[in-house]
């Protein structure tokens, strides 16, 4: 599975988020730290939703990706 990640500069460093998964975001002092923290959050969200039989991805947010003017990239994620 490949998921988009968005990286934004904020006041204290960087914010990484995955717009297809509600609640999947994390901050870090560096880009790498923000990405790794966000990956940890994604793993927790996936495990939580899987336990409850809930859908993991939010496909209705795909349109929002087209509107944003930020750098995005996909990362491989083993689920």
ABEGO torsion letter per residue (X at the ends): XBBBBBBBBBAAEBBBBBAABBGBBBBBABAAAAAAAAAAAAAAAAAAAAAAGBBABBAAAAAAAAABBBBBBBBBBBX
